[in-house]
Amino acid sequence: MVLLKNLIVIGQGAPNQLKDGRQSVCVCACKLDSKELIRIYPVPIGWLRKWDIFDAEVEKNPRDHRENTWKIKNSKQDWKKIYKWIDRKEEKYPDKNKEGLIKSIGFSVLSDLIDNKKSFGIIKPKIENFELEQKNKSTSKQLTLNFGDEQDLDEPFTIINQKDYKFKPYVAYKCAGNCKCKKKVHRQSISEWGCYEFMRKNPGKEEQLKDNLRLFDPEWNVYLLVGNIHKAPQTYIIIDILRFKKKEFKK
């Protein structure tokens, strides 16, 4: 068991259903002292939000060898008592410091992440395209039986897993740096929970997600938090699109 302290949530994927029926999210956090990025899972839906500050007791998953990847201690046995292992602080990370924190972590290019077997990186992108790929005829909600202890959910008895949405969003981009990948334009799916929440709350208006993400808005700085996949560690997805309004455009 390892106690990780002073963690900041900087991204989390939309919910996925585990084999035993539990719905969970995977969280990417930054350790404040070292600016190290880590992956923590499975986390019950609603327990952590972006920019939350928390401590967590974790353990290694012997079947997951990705760098800086941790499993919540006794997560299966204590699923409804996860507060035993996740200590969320009342205060959130200050708004004025958020972009500075991202910059302090440092930027990467995709080829360096792959070559160095890095599990995470933050990329300063040159956005080429955004698209929605249709995966299902419609979005389907699943009845959930273990939501009694969840917090701040609009629909406390239903959940939509990523695979059940009508659309899956993708971004195509170039790295702002010396990326040595053969294909200079990288097309990656987005797992950010906020994107899926937008589609859930705005059925029929999914195309507006592009504007909501500020991908082509000159008044905003956009960074991509990317991470690799368990069974395909050289394949990366976009965990979160981090966007901050430029100082000269703030009121």
C-alpha positions as CSV (number, residue, x, y, z in Angstrom):
1,M,0.0,0.0,0.0
2,V,1.2,3.5,-0.8
3,L,-0.2,6.8,0.5
4,L,-0.2,9.5,-2.2
5,K,-0.7,13.0,-0.9
6,N,-1.5,16.4,-2.3
7,L,-2.9,15.3,-5.6
8,I,-4.8,17.6,-8.0
9,V,-7.4,16.1,-10.4
10,I,-6.5,17.5,-13.9
11,G,-8.5,15.1,-16.0
12,Q,-10.8,12.1,-15.9
13,G,-12.5,9.9,-18.5
14,A,-16.2,9.4,-19.0
15,P,-17.6,6.4,-17.1
16,N,-16.9,2.8,-18.1
17,Q,-18.5,-0.4,-16.8
18,L,-16.3,-3.0,-15.1
19,K,-16.8,-6.7,-15.7
20,D,-18.7,-7.0,-12.3
21,G,-21.1,-4.3,-13.2
22,R,-19.5,-1.4,-11.3
23,Q,-19.3,1.9,-13.2
24,S,-16.2,3.8,-12.6
25,V,-13.9,6.6,-14.0
26,C,-10.2,6.7,-14.4
27,V,-8.5,9.8,-12.9
28,C,-5.4,11.6,-14.0
29,A,-3.8,13.6,-11.2
30,C,-0.8,15.7,-10.6
31,K,1.4,15.4,-7.5
32,L,1.9,18.9,-6.3
33,D,5.4,18.4,-4.9
34,S,7.0,16.7,-7.9
35,K,4.6,17.8,-10.8
36,E,4.4,14.1,-11.6
37,L,1.3,12.8,-13.5
38,I,-0.3,9.6,-12.2
39,R,-3.3,7.4,-13.1
40,I,-5.7,6.3,-10.4
41,Y,-8.6,3.9,-10.9
42,P,-11.3,2.6,-10.4
43,V,-12.9,5.7,-8.8
44,P,-16.7,5.7,-8.2
45,I,-18.6,8.2,-10.3
46,G,-19.1,11.5,-8.4
47,W,-16.3,11.0,-5.9
48,L,-13.8,13.3,-7.5
49,R,-14.1,16.3,-9.8
50,K,-11.7,18.3,-11.9
51,W,-9.3,20.4,-9.8
52,D,-10.2,18.6,-6.5
53,I,-7.3,18.2,-4.0
54,F,-7.1,14.8,-2.4
55,D,-5.0,12.1,-0.8
56,A,-5.4,8.4,-1.7
57,E,-4.2,5.1,-0.5
58,V,-3.4,2.9,-3.5
59,E,-1.8,-0.3,-4.5
60,K,-0.2,-1.7,-7.7
61,N,-2.3,-3.8,-10.1
62,P,-0.1,-6.7,-11.2
63,R,-1.8,-6.9,-14.5
64,D,-1.3,-3.2,-15.4
65,H,2.4,-2.3,-16.0
66,R,1.9,1.3,-17.3
67,E,4.1,3.9,-15.7
68,N,2.7,5.8,-12.6
69,T,-0.5,3.7,-12.6
70,W,-2.3,2.9,-9.3
71,K,-5.4,1.1,-8.2
72,I,-7.4,2.3,-5.2
73,K,-6.7,0.1,-2.2
74,N,-9.4,-2.6,-1.7
75,S,-11.5,-0.8,-4.3
76,K,-13.7,-3.8,-4.9
77,Q,-14.3,-4.8,-1.3
78,D,-14.9,-1.2,-0.1
79,W,-16.6,0.2,-3.2
80,K,-19.4,1.8,-1.2
81,K,-17.0,3.0,1.5
82,I,-14.3,4.4,-0.8
83,Y,-14.0,7.4,1.6
84,K,-11.8,5.0,3.6
85,W,-9.1,5.3,0.9
86,I,-9.8,8.7,-0.8
87,D,-9.6,11.8,1.4
88,R,-11.0,14.7,-0.7
89,K,-10.2,18.2,0.7
90,E,-12.9,20.8,0.9
91,E,-11.0,23.4,-1.0
92,K,-10.3,23.2,-4.8
93,Y,-7.2,24.2,-6.6
94,P,-7.3,28.0,-7.1
95,D,-8.4,29.2,-10.5
96,K,-5.6,31.7,-10.9
97,N,-3.0,29.0,-10.5
98,K,-4.4,26.3,-12.9
99,E,-2.7,27.2,-16.2
100,G,0.5,27.9,-14.3
101,L,0.3,24.3,-12.9
102,I,-0.1,22.9,-16.4
103,K,2.9,24.8,-17.7
104,S,5.0,23.8,-14.7
105,I,4.4,20.1,-15.6
106,G,6.0,20.8,-19.0
107,F,5.0,20.0,-22.6
108,S,5.8,16.9,-24.6
109,V,5.5,15.7,-28.2
110,L,3.9,12.3,-29.0
111,S,7.0,10.7,-30.3
112,D,8.9,11.3,-27.1
113,L,6.1,9.8,-25.0
114,I,6.1,6.7,-27.2
115,D,9.9,6.3,-27.3
116,N,10.3,6.8,-23.6
117,K,7.2,4.6,-22.7
118,K,5.6,7.5,-20.8
119,S,2.1,6.9,-19.6
120,F,1.1,10.6,-19.8
121,G,2.0,13.9,-21.3
122,I,0.7,17.3,-21.9
123,I,0.9,18.4,-25.5
124,K,0.6,22.0,-26.9
125,P,-1.2,21.2,-30.1
126,K,-1.9,22.8,-33.5
127,I,-5.5,21.7,-34.0
128,E,-6.2,20.5,-37.5
129,N,-9.7,19.1,-37.2
130,F,-12.5,18.0,-34.9
131,E,-15.0,15.3,-35.8
132,L,-17.8,13.2,-34.3
133,E,-17.8,9.6,-35.4
134,Q,-21.1,7.8,-35.1
135,K,-20.9,4.6,-33.2
136,N,-24.5,3.7,-32.3
137,K,-27.9,4.5,-33.7
138,S,-28.7,6.4,-30.5
139,T,-27.4,7.0,-27.0
140,S,-28.6,4.5,-24.5
141,K,-28.8,4.8,-20.8
142,Q,-28.2,2.0,-18.4
143,L,-30.0,1.4,-15.1
144,T,-27.5,1.4,-12.2
145,L,-28.2,-0.3,-8.9
146,N,-25.2,0.9,-6.8
147,F,-25.6,4.7,-7.0
148,G,-27.0,5.2,-3.5
149,D,-23.8,6.9,-2.2
150,E,-22.9,8.9,-5.3
151,Q,-22.8,12.7,-5.1
152,D,-23.8,15.6,-7.3
153,L,-25.3,13.6,-10.1
154,D,-28.1,15.0,-12.3
155,E,-29.6,11.5,-12.8
156,P,-28.8,9.4,-9.7
157,F,-30.2,6.2,-11.0
158,T,-28.9,6.1,-14.6
159,I,-25.5,6.2,-16.2
160,I,-24.2,6.2,-19.8
161,N,-20.9,4.4,-20.4
162,Q,-18.6,5.7,-23.2
163,K,-19.4,2.8,-25.5
164,D,-23.2,3.5,-25.3
165,Y,-23.1,7.0,-26.8
166,K,-24.3,7.7,-30.3
167,F,-21.1,9.6,-31.1
168,K,-17.4,9.4,-30.2
169,P,-15.4,12.7,-30.5
170,Y,-12.0,12.9,-32.2
171,V,-9.3,15.6,-32.6
172,A,-6.7,15.7,-35.2
173,Y,-3.6,17.8,-34.3
174,K,0.1,18.4,-34.9
175,C,2.5,18.7,-31.9
176,A,3.9,22.1,-31.4
177,G,7.5,20.8,-31.3
178,N,9.9,18.4,-32.9
179,C,7.7,15.3,-33.1
180,K,9.4,12.5,-34.9
181,C,6.3,10.4,-35.6
182,K,6.0,9.4,-39.3
183,K,2.4,10.7,-39.3
184,K,2.7,14.4,-38.3
185,V,-1.1,14.7,-37.8
186,H,-2.3,12.6,-34.9
187,R,-6.0,11.6,-34.8
188,Q,-7.0,10.6,-31.2
189,S,-10.3,9.9,-29.5
190,I,-11.4,12.0,-26.6
191,S,-12.4,10.4,-23.3
192,E,-12.9,13.5,-21.3
193,W,-16.0,13.2,-19.2
194,G,-17.1,16.8,-19.9
195,C,-17.4,16.0,-23.6
196,Y,-19.8,13.1,-22.9
197,E,-21.7,15.1,-20.4
198,F,-22.2,17.8,-23.0
199,M,-23.6,15.2,-25.5
200,R,-25.8,13.7,-22.8
201,K,-27.3,17.1,-21.9
202,N,-27.6,18.4,-25.4
203,P,-29.0,15.5,-27.6
204,G,-29.3,16.5,-31.2
205,K,-26.8,19.4,-30.7
206,E,-23.6,17.3,-30.5
207,E,-22.0,19.3,-33.3
208,Q,-21.8,22.3,-30.9
209,L,-19.2,20.4,-28.8
210,K,-16.5,21.8,-31.1
211,D,-17.3,25.3,-30.1
212,N,-17.7,24.3,-26.4
213,L,-14.2,23.0,-26.4
214,R,-12.7,26.3,-27.8
215,L,-10.5,24.3,-30.1
216,F,-10.4,27.0,-32.8
217,D,-11.1,30.1,-30.6
218,P,-8.1,32.5,-30.7
219,E,-9.0,33.9,-27.3
220,W,-8.2,30.6,-25.6
221,N,-5.0,28.6,-24.9
222,V,-5.6,24.9,-25.5
223,Y,-3.5,22.0,-24.2
224,L,-4.1,18.2,-24.5
225,L,-3.6,15.8,-21.7
226,V,-3.0,12.5,-23.4
227,G,-2.5,9.0,-21.9
228,N,-1.9,5.5,-23.2
229,I,-4.2,2.5,-23.3
230,H,-3.7,-0.5,-21.0
231,K,-3.7,-3.2,-23.7
232,A,-2.1,-1.0,-26.4
233,P,0.5,1.1,-24.5
234,Q,1.8,2.8,-27.7
235,T,-1.7,4.1,-28.5
236,Y,-2.7,7.4,-26.8
237,I,-6.0,9.0,-26.3
238,I,-7.0,12.5,-25.2
239,I,-7.9,12.3,-21.5
240,D,-8.7,16.0,-21.2
241,I,-8.7,19.2,-23.2
242,L,-7.4,21.8,-20.9
243,R,-8.5,25.3,-22.0
244,F,-7.7,28.7,-20.5
245,K,-8.8,32.1,-21.6
246,K,-5.9,34.3,-22.6
247,K,-5.1,37.1,-20.2
248,E,-5.6,39.8,-22.8
249,F,-9.2,38.7,-23.4
250,K,-10.2,38.3,-19.7
251,K,-12.6,40.9,-18.5
